[in-house]
Amino acid sequence: MAGHSEDPNADVQYHLEVGAEDVAETVLLPGNPERVEKIVECWDDSEERAHHREYRTATGTYEGTPISVTSTGIGGPSAAIAVEELARVGVDTFIRVGSCGAIQPEMNVGDLVITTGGVRQEGTSDEYVREDYPAAADYEVVCALVAAAERLGYDYHTGVTMSADSFYAGQGRPGFEGFEAAGADELVDQLREANVKNIEMEASAIMTIAGIYGLRAGAVCTVYANRETGEFRTEGESRAAETASLATHLLARMDAVKREAGADRWHAGLSLE
């Protein structure tokens, strides 16, 4: 491609300011940079490696397994930059860790939602691939997250997540002075009827891009609000972080079992015990 420009520093990524020595192969992706400190609290040890713009990165170990966390800021565009630059320094597994709004009545504040696939309501993934390409979570990541939630004893749900570009109009909420986007009054009902579990803003972009590049990705979010019952509390923030951290350890064990068995993919016939 003629006429393109790139950052002349090939070793350190332009936005994240990290190199290959700064991150583990699996990275947790919260949105809020302030969540990084809360996530590493459950690790054995950690060290901040970079902090530039919304991107804050720390690396350490969890139960002896190398692990990293990079905040992405809000929404698909900045999350896509994080996935792109982390992939370029050797990361192969991404786990979105955050909060969400539930839209099924049986889901309680503090519960976890483990995403199996995404409704691509955000526009970032459209820049990468045709709109009918699925935003699918890697099944190994889903299995590890489910196993982690079970071991930790946390209530969880699995299913489809809708990712939006807008916190207000794009999620069926009124905007300034009561503005309502076209179809906003029907959006949540339509998603609920389609058995979509929750709404957030990054998962589908992360999973779509990872799928295109042959990398693993998934998401676990804590329910802060239930759009059906009207309940809202910032409760259980650490549960998603603990679950994703333990899942990283379990994925490392799964990978070791695969190597020992000579298998390309982990499956139910392979034990972690």
C-alpha positions in Angstrom: 0.0 0.0 0.0 1.6 3.3 -1.1 1.3 6.5 0.9 0.4 4.9 4.2 2.1 6.0 7.4 2.9 4.0 10.5 4.4 4.7 13.9 8.2 4.5 13.3 8.6 2.7 16.7 7.9 -0.9 15.8 8.6 -2.3 19.3 6.2 -0.2 21.4 2.6 0.2 20.3 1.4 3.7 19.5 -1.7 4.0 21.7 -1.1 1.4 24.4 2.7 2.1 24.7 3.4 -1.6 25.4 5.8 -4.1 23.8 5.9 -7.9 23.7 7.7 -8.1 27.1 5.0 -6.1 28.8 2.0 -8.4 28.5 1.0 -12.0 28.9 -0.7 -14.1 26.3 -4.1 -13.6 27.9 -5.3 -10.1 28.6 -8.4 -9.0 30.5 -10.2 -6.0 29.0 -12.2 -3.7 31.3 -13.4 -0.4 30.0 -12.7 1.8 33.0 -8.9 2.4 33.7 -9.8 2.6 37.5 -10.9 -1.0 37.3 -7.4 -2.2 36.7 -6.4 -1.6 40.3 -9.5 -3.6 41.5 -8.8 -6.5 39.1 -5.2 -7.0 40.2 -6.2 -7.1 43.8 -7.1 -10.8 43.4 -3.8 -11.7 41.7 -0.7 -13.1 43.3 1.3 -10.0 42.2 1.2 -7.3 39.6 3.1 -4.3 38.1 1.8 -1.5 36.0 3.5 -1.5 32.6 1.9 1.4 30.8 -0.7 4.1 31.1 -1.5 6.3 28.1 -4.8 7.9 27.4 -7.6 5.4 28.4 -5.2 2.5 28.1 -3.8 1.3 31.4 -1.9 -2.0 31.4 -0.7 -4.2 34.3 0.9 -7.6 34.2 1.3 -10.2 37.0 0.4 -13.8 37.9 -2.8 -15.5 39.1 -2.2 -18.8 40.8 1.1 -18.9 39.1 -0.3 -18.2 35.6 0.9 -15.1 33.7 -1.9 -12.6 33.2 -2.4 -9.0 32.0 -5.1 -6.4 32.0 -5.5 -3.4 29.7 -8.4 -0.9 30.1 -10.0 0.0 26.8 -12.1 3.1 27.6 -15.8 3.1 26.5 -17.1 1.6 23.3 -16.0 -0.4 20.3 -13.5 2.0 18.6 -11.1 2.2 21.5 -11.6 -1.5 22.3 -10.7 -2.4 18.7 -7.4 -0.4 19.0 -6.6 -2.3 22.2 -7.2 -5.7 20.5 -5.2 -4.6 17.4 -2.1 -3.4 19.3 -2.2 -6.3 21.8 -2.4 -8.8 19.0 0.6 -7.2 17.4 2.8 -7.9 20.5 1.7 -11.5 20.8 -1.5 -11.6 22.8 -3.8 -14.5 21.7 -6.7 -14.5 24.2 -8.9 -11.6 25.2 -11.5 -11.5 27.9 -13.8 -8.5 28.2 -14.5 -7.8 31.9 -17.1 -5.2 32.8 -20.6 -4.3 33.8 -23.8 -4.5 31.9 -27.6 -4.0 31.9 -29.7 -7.2 32.0 -32.9 -7.4 30.1 -34.3 -10.7 31.3 -36.5 -10.6 34.4 -34.9 -13.5 36.2 -31.5 -11.9 36.2 -30.4 -10.2 39.4 -28.1 -7.3 40.1 -24.7 -8.9 41.0 -25.2 -11.9 38.7 -22.6 -12.6 36.0 -23.3 -12.8 32.3 -21.0 -15.0 30.3 -21.3 -14.1 26.6 -21.7 -16.8 24.0 -22.3 -14.5 21.0 -23.0 -10.9 20.3 -25.6 -8.7 18.5 -23.4 -6.3 16.5 -25.3 -3.1 17.2 -22.0 -1.2 17.3 -20.4 0.1 14.1 -16.8 -0.7 14.7 -17.0 -4.3 13.6 -18.7 -3.2 10.4 -15.5 -1.6 9.4 -13.8 -5.0 9.5 -16.3 -7.4 7.9 -19.7 -7.8 6.4 -22.7 -7.3 8.7 -23.8 -11.0 8.7 -20.5 -12.2 10.1 -21.1 -13.5 13.6 -19.6 -12.1 16.8 -18.9 -15.4 18.4 -17.2 -16.1 21.7 -14.5 -18.7 21.6 -15.9 -21.9 23.1 -12.7 -22.6 25.1 -13.0 -19.2 26.7 -16.7 -19.8 27.4 -16.0 -23.1 29.0 -13.2 -21.6 31.2 -15.4 -18.8 32.3 -18.3 -21.2 33.2 -15.9 -23.5 35.1 -14.5 -20.5 37.0 -17.9 -19.1 38.0 -18.9 -22.6 39.1 -15.8 -23.0 41.3 -16.2 -19.5 42.8 -19.9 -20.2 43.5 -21.2 -17.1 41.6 -24.6 -17.0 40.0 -24.2 -16.6 36.3 -26.1 -16.7 33.0 -24.9 -17.6 29.5 -26.2 -16.3 26.3 -26.2 -13.6 23.6 -25.1 -10.0 24.4 -26.0 -6.9 22.5 -23.2 -4.4 22.1 -24.2 -0.8 21.3 -22.3 2.4 20.4 -24.5 4.6 22.5 -25.3 4.4 26.2 -28.4 6.5 25.9 -30.3 6.5 22.5 -28.6 3.3 21.3 -29.8 1.4 24.4 -33.4 2.6 24.3 -32.8 5.3 27.0 -34.1 8.9 26.6 -31.5 11.4 25.5 -31.2 15.1 26.5 -34.6 16.7 27.2 -36.3 13.4 26.6 -35.2 12.8 23.1 -36.0 9.3 21.8 -34.3 7.7 18.8 -36.5 6.0 16.2 -37.5 2.5 17.5 -36.1 3.2 21.0 -39.4 2.3 22.7 -39.3 -1.2 21.1 -35.6 -2.0 21.3 -35.4 -3.7 24.7 -38.6 -5.6 24.2 -37.5 -6.9 20.9 -34.1 -8.0 22.3 -35.8 -9.6 25.3 -38.2 -11.6 23.1 -35.2 -12.8 21.1 -33.6 -14.1 24.4 -30.8 -11.7 24.4 -29.4 -11.5 27.9 -27.7 -8.2 28.4 -26.5 -4.9 26.8 -23.0 -3.4 27.0 -20.7 -1.6 24.6 -17.6 -3.5 23.7 -18.0 -7.3 23.5 -19.2 -7.8 19.9 -16.4 -5.7 18.5 -13.8 -7.6 20.5 -15.1 -11.0 19.6 -15.6 -10.1 15.9 -12.0 -8.8 15.5 -10.6 -11.8 17.4 -12.6 -14.2 15.2 -11.3 -12.6 12.1 -7.7 -12.9 13.3 -8.1 -16.5 14.6 -7.6 -15.4 18.2 -9.7 -16.4 21.3 -12.1 -13.9 22.9 -15.0 -13.9 25.3 -16.7 -11.7 27.8 -18.0 -11.8 31.4 -19.9 -8.9 32.9 -21.5 -8.2 36.2 -25.1 -7.1 36.1 -25.5 -3.5 37.5 -29.0 -2.9 36.3 -32.0 -4.9 35.2 -33.9 -3.0 32.5 -37.0 -5.1 33.1 -37.3 -4.8 36.9 -35.8 -1.3 37.2 -33.3 -2.4 39.8 -29.9 -0.7 39.7 -26.9 -1.1 42.1 -23.2 -1.1 41.5 -22.8 -4.5 43.2 -20.5 -7.4 42.6 -17.9 -5.6 40.6 -15.1 -7.9 41.7 -17.0 -11.1 40.7 -16.3 -10.6 37.0 -12.7 -9.8 37.7 -12.2 -12.9 39.8 -14.0 -15.1 37.3 -12.0 -13.9 34.4 -8.7 -14.2 36.3 -9.5 -17.8 37.3 -10.6 -18.5 33.8 -7.2 -17.4 32.5 -5.6 -19.9 34.9 -7.9 -22.6 33.6 -7.3 -21.8 30.0 -3.5 -22.2 30.6 -4.3 -25.6 32.1 -6.5 -26.5 29.2 -3.7 -25.5 26.8 -1.2 -27.7 28.7 -3.7 -30.7 28.5 -4.1 -30.1 24.8 -0.3 -30.2 24.3 0.1 -33.3 26.3 -2.7 -35.1 24.4 -1.6 -33.8 21.0 -5.0 -32.2 20.5 -5.6 -29.0 18.6 -8.7 -28.0 20.6 -9.8 -28.6 24.1 -12.9 -30.8 24.4 -15.1 -32.5 27.0 -13.1 -35.7 26.7 -10.0 -34.0 28.1 -9.9 -33.6 31.9 -8.5 -30.6 33.8 -8.2 -32.7 37.0 
